[in-house]
Amino acid sequence: MSPNIQVNVHSRLTVVSSTPTEPMGQTCALTPIDRAMASHSVHIIFYYRTSPFDKEGRFAMDLDNVRISLSDLLSKYPRMTGRLVRDGDGNWMVKYNDAGVRMFKASVETSIDEWLKFANESDERNLTVWEDMPYGDPTSWSPFHIQLSEFVGGGLAIGLSFTHLLADPTSATLFYKSWTDAERGEPSGHSPPILGLPPLDNTSLSTTTKNTSITKYLQDKSKLAPTSSKTMATSTFKFSNTIIKQCLYKIAEKCPGATPFDYLTALFWLQILKIKSSNAHSPTQSISLCIDARKQLDVPIPMKLFGNALSFSQLSLQNKHVAGDNGLVEAVELVHHHVNAIKKDDIVSMINWLESSHKGMDGAYPEAVQMYGPDLTCVSLEHLMIPKTDSKDEIESLVYDAKFRNNEKPVHVSYRVGKVEGEGLIIIAPSAEGGVARTVTVTLPAEEMAKLCEDPVIMEMEPIMILSGKR
């Protein structure tokens, strides 16, 4: 019998910062990258096998108690507690008015293990808030939401949801990590945040650099018509440390510096291409790659930046590479070299193009385009892996180091993006096992997803399938 996986939201409140922002009411302009992301929302869920909060006392699992630790931290994040308003030209900016973050409490009618095994993407949506920004006046709407959902047997899911206009997944992950550090009474290396990109000097850009492939890609993307709506489905594949090590070892001679992201991007890209009949007659195949750009943009302490610092670029592959005996190795090599070739000048050029795109339009920026799509898009969270403090050779994940008072790591962390359409989305993230183990979350048209979940090449890697609705 399938478990009852109903989610019931039964409490809500607003968490405000403990120290008012000064000066109250000031506004903060958004960057060109921020504005480009306005079509999307981000949803992150941290799953814990046991609740990190006490059953009774000051730190009981009660919203009034939980918000105590958040209030001090939110004093450093006026971008989260503020509200979206428009300037005289109709462009979005943030008003620092300490209106607060919405927090919800819910209960789930099953255990966390049954949930991860039997729930699907539609069920998981209920663990975070999916609200579109109001079309008219959003001044009473909270751009950030936090939901705490208790499972039968003591498990807990903490879901963050927010408009991509104000932050990227890395910003929210590190805010959350700072919250868990504060709960343990430990200093955080990611707070207070840097609320804005450093000044960008483009005077040294050559004429050829100013029109980079990234800029050309965004120009083409901005001209694309909206894609037809298809029913999309999402599945999550967890690949072990042992399996990924074996895969990287097999290609080490041809591509010695390949990362798990390089390998898994190439693997899923090729297997998805074989499923998509629409690509059969195209001479080349393309994928959009999204990587973190904090280091390239010379942010003084990259992981302190709170906002959007992403680079989108396009990689194309000739059909002969797809069909050849060494297709996977060649694709891994192409991905690896493409990602490593992205430099500061490319991203500065992209930002300059986004900034200049409003000229001739009375100062108003055009409507945001669909950044995650319409072509197949792959997102890297590889930068969230860092060397262990007690070992130079081993790495650990900032994502799974988000531990509360009981020092328990999350058993799973889910990353989702709202309004994904077109060819689909692949998110490659760290995994609870650590090392080179990775979690791959794929969103595709439903018919294609059903085929991918039975793909023999992927199944040969023995992934653990979770949140795939296998009831």
Solvent accessible surface area in square Angstrom, and as a share of the most:
residue,aa,sasa,rsa
1,M,239,1.07
2,S,58,0.38
3,P,26,0.17
4,N,87,0.45
5,I,17,0.08
6,Q,104,0.46
7,V,23,0.13
8,N,54,0.28
9,V,80,0.46
10,H,103,0.46
11,S,42,0.27
12,R,149,0.54
13,L,34,0.17
14,T,44,0.25
15,V,1,0.00
16,V,73,0.42
17,S,13,0.08
18,S,61,0.39
19,T,83,0.48
20,P,80,0.50
21,T,18,0.10
22,E,135,0.61
23,P,89,0.56
24,M,99,0.44
25,G,27,0.26
26,Q,68,0.30
27,T,67,0.39
28,C,29,0.17
29,A,78,0.61
30,L,7,0.04
31,T,29,0.17
32,P,17,0.11
33,I,4,0.02
34,D,1,0.01
35,R,36,0.13
36,A,10,0.08
37,M,1,0.00
38,A,29,0.22
39,S,35,0.23
40,H,5,0.02
41,S,27,0.17
42,V,1,0.01
43,H,4,0.02
44,I,0,0.00
45,I,4,0.02
46,F,0,0.00
47,Y,0,0.00
48,Y,1,0.00
49,R,107,0.39
50,T,69,0.40
51,S,19,0.12
52,P,6,0.04
53,F,10,0.04
54,D,69,0.36
55,K,159,0.67
56,E,141,0.63
57,G,55,0.53
58,R,143,0.52
59,F,58,0.24
60,A,15,0.12
61,M,17,0.08
62,D,60,0.31
63,L,10,0.05
64,D,76,0.39
65,N,33,0.17
66,V,3,0.02
67,R,87,0.32
68,I,73,0.37
69,S,22,0.14
70,L,0,0.00
71,S,21,0.14
72,D,93,0.48
73,L,10,0.05
74,L,1,0.00
75,S,31,0.20
76,K,93,0.39
77,Y,3,0.01
78,P,13,0.08
79,R,6,0.02
80,M,6,0.03
81,T,0,0.00
82,G,0,0.00
83,R,4,0.02
84,L,1,0.00
85,V,25,0.15
86,R,118,0.43
87,D,52,0.27
88,G,88,0.85
89,D,76,0.39
90,G,28,0.26
91,N,15,0.08
92,W,30,0.11
93,M,38,0.17
94,V,0,0.00
95,K,77,0.33
96,Y,15,0.06
97,N,49,0.25
98,D,21,0.11
99,A,36,0.28
100,G,0,0.00
101,V,0,0.00
102,R,48,0.17
103,M,0,0.00
104,F,21,0.09
105,K,33,0.14
106,A,0,0.00
107,S,31,0.20
108,V,3,0.02
109,E,71,0.32
110,T,6,0.03
111,S,34,0.22
112,I,8,0.04
113,D,78,0.40
114,E,71,0.32
115,W,0,0.00
116,L,20,0.10
117,K,125,0.53
118,F,38,0.16
119,A,0,0.00
120,N,43,0.22
121,E,38,0.17
122,S,66,0.43
123,D,23,0.12
124,E,5,0.02
125,R,99,0.36
126,N,77,0.40
127,L,0,0.00
128,T,7,0.04
129,V,19,0.11
130,W,66,0.23
131,E,89,0.40
132,D,106,0.55
133,M,48,0.21
134,P,49,0.31
135,Y,213,0.81
136,G,54,0.52
137,D,103,0.53
138,P,5,0.03
139,T,60,0.35
140,S,89,0.57
141,W,28,0.10
142,S,2,0.01
143,P,1,0.00
144,F,7,0.03
145,H,11,0.05
146,I,2,0.01
147,Q,5,0.02
148,L,0,0.00
149,S,0,0.00
150,E,46,0.20
151,F,10,0.04
152,V,88,0.51
153,G,79,0.76
154,G,21,0.20
155,G,2,0.02
156,L,0,0.00
157,A,0,0.00
158,I,0,0.00
159,G,1,0.01
160,L,7,0.04
161,S,3,0.02
162,F,7,0.03
163,T,11,0.06
164,H,0,0.00
165,L,0,0.00
166,L,0,0.00
167,A,0,0.00
168,D,0,0.00
169,P,12,0.08
170,T,2,0.01
171,S,3,0.02
172,A,4,0.03
173,T,2,0.01
174,L,5,0.03
175,F,3,0.01
176,Y,0,0.00
177,K,14,0.06
178,S,1,0.01
179,W,0,0.00
180,T,0,0.00
181,D,4,0.02
182,A,50,0.39
183,E,18,0.08
184,R,51,0.19
185,G,67,0.64
186,E,86,0.39
187,P,130,0.81
188,S,29,0.19
189,G,52,0.50
190,H,25,0.11
191,S,14,0.09
192,P,77,0.49
193,P,18,0.11
194,I,48,0.24
195,L,58,0.29
196,G,26,0.25
197,L,36,0.18
198,P,30,0.19
199,P,136,0.86
200,L,51,0.25
201,D,91,0.47
202,N,52,0.27
203,T,116,0.67
204,S,94,0.61
205,L,12,0.06
206,S,58,0.37
207,T,119,0.69
208,T,115,0.67
209,T,32,0.18
210,K,106,0.45
211,N,95,0.49
212,T,14,0.08
213,S,86,0.56
214,I,4,0.02
215,T,4,0.02
216,K,105,0.44
217,Y,12,0.04
218,L,3,0.02
219,Q,52,0.23
220,D,62,0.32
221,K,8,0.03
222,S,52,0.33
223,K,163,0.69
224,L,99,0.49
225,A,79,0.61
226,P,130,0.82
227,T,40,0.23
228,S,82,0.53
229,S,105,0.68
230,K,107,0.46
231,T,109,0.63
232,M,42,0.19
233,A,21,0.16
234,T,9,0.06
235,S,5,0.03
236,T,6,0.03
237,F,0,0.00
238,K,32,0.14
239,F,2,0.01
240,S,42,0.27
241,N,33,0.17
242,T,82,0.47
243,I,30,0.15
244,I,0,0.00
245,K,117,0.50
246,Q,90,0.40
247,C,10,0.06
248,L,31,0.16
249,Y,176,0.67
250,K,158,0.67
251,I,8,0.04
252,A,41,0.32
253,E,173,0.78
254,K,105,0.45
255,C,4,0.03
256,P,114,0.72
257,G,41,0.40
258,A,14,0.11
259,T,47,0.27
260,P,9,0.06
261,F,5,0.02
262,D,3,0.02
263,Y,16,0.06
264,L,0,0.00
265,T,0,0.00
266,A,0,0.00
267,L,3,0.01
268,F,0,0.00
269,W,0,0.00
270,L,7,0.03
271,Q,11,0.05
272,I,0,0.00
273,L,20,0.10
274,K,126,0.53
275,I,28,0.14
276,K,11,0.05
277,S,97,0.63
278,S,90,0.58
279,N,30,0.15
280,A,70,0.54
281,H,181,0.81
282,S,37,0.24
283,P,107,0.68
284,T,63,0.37
285,Q,12,0.05
286,S,40,0.26
287,I,0,0.00
288,S,0,0.00
289,L,1,0.00
290,C,0,0.00
291,I,12,0.06
292,D,19,0.10
293,A,0,0.00
294,R,1,0.00
295,K,147,0.62
296,Q,46,0.21
297,L,1,0.00
298,D,85,0.44
299,V,6,0.03
300,P,103,0.64
301,I,86,0.43
302,P,34,0.21
303,M,30,0.14
304,K,37,0.16
305,L,4,0.02
306,F,4,0.02
307,G,5,0.05
308,N,3,0.02
309,A,0,0.00
310,L,10,0.05
311,S,0,0.00
312,F,2,0.01
313,S,2,0.01
314,Q,75,0.33
315,L,16,0.08
316,S,59,0.38
317,L,2,0.01
318,Q,90,0.40
319,N,51,0.26
320,K,141,0.60
321,H,45,0.20
322,V,27,0.16
323,A,89,0.69
324,G,37,0.35
325,D,153,0.79
326,N,91,0.47
327,G,4,0.04
328,L,48,0.24
329,V,34,0.19
330,E,48,0.22
331,A,0,0.00
332,V,0,0.00
333,E,39,0.18
334,L,61,0.30
335,V,0,0.00
336,H,27,0.12
337,H,107,0.48
338,H,36,0.16
339,V,32,0.19
340,N,80,0.41
341,A,64,0.50
342,I,11,0.06
343,K,119,0.50
344,K,67,0.28
345,D,58,0.30
346,D,29,0.15
347,I,0,0.00
348,V,2,0.01
349,S,3,0.02
350,M,4,0.02
351,I,10,0.05
352,N,48,0.24
353,W,53,0.19
354,L,22,0.11
355,E,69,0.31
356,S,45,0.29
357,S,36,0.23
358,H,32,0.14
359,K,152,0.65
360,G,86,0.82
361,M,90,0.40
362,D,136,0.71
363,G,24,0.23
364,A,32,0.25
365,Y,45,0.17
366,P,60,0.38
367,E,160,0.72
368,A,32,0.25
369,V,43,0.25
370,Q,35,0.16
371,M,4,0.02
372,Y,2,0.01
373,G,0,0.00
374,P,21,0.13
375,D,28,0.15
376,L,8,0.04
377,T,0,0.00
378,C,0,0.00
379,V,9,0.05
380,S,10,0.06
381,L,4,0.02
382,E,38,0.17
383,H,42,0.19
384,L,0,0.00
385,M,24,0.11
386,I,55,0.28
387,P,85,0.54
388,K,71,0.30
389,T,139,0.81
390,D,127,0.66
391,S,30,0.19
392,K,198,0.84
393,D,138,0.72
394,E,96,0.43
395,I,57,0.29
396,E,41,0.19
397,S,7,0.05
398,L,10,0.05
399,V,1,0.01
400,Y,9,0.03
401,D,32,0.17
402,A,1,0.01
403,K,35,0.15
404,F,1,0.00
405,R,76,0.28
406,N,69,0.36
407,N,92,0.47
408,E,41,0.18
409,K,100,0.43
410,P,3,0.02
411,V,32,0.18
412,H,2,0.01
413,V,5,0.03
414,S,5,0.03
415,Y,8,0.03
416,R,25,0.09
417,V,14,0.08
418,G,1,0.01
419,K,115,0.49
420,V,16,0.09
421,E,68,0.30
422,G,8,0.08
423,E,49,0.22
424,G,0,0.00
425,L,4,0.02
426,I,0,0.00
427,I,9,0.05
428,I,1,0.00
429,A,6,0.05
430,P,3,0.02
431,S,5,0.04
432,A,42,0.33
433,E,107,0.48
434,G,17,0.17
435,G,22,0.21
436,V,27,0.15
437,A,0,0.00
438,R,3,0.01
439,T,3,0.02
440,V,0,0.00
441,T,12,0.07
442,V,0,0.00
443,T,17,0.10
444,L,0,0.00
445,P,11,0.07
446,A,38,0.30
447,E,142,0.64
448,E,30,0.13
449,M,7,0.03
450,A,63,0.49
451,K,120,0.51
452,L,0,0.00
453,C,15,0.09
454,E,137,0.62
455,D,15,0.08
456,P,102,0.64
457,V,62,0.35
458,I,0,0.00
459,M,65,0.29
460,E,137,0.62
461,M,15,0.07
462,E,131,0.59
463,P,17,0.11
464,I,112,0.57
465,M,48,0.21
466,I,16,0.08
467,L,5,0.02
468,S,19,0.12
469,G,26,0.25
470,K,118,0.50
471,R,137,0.50
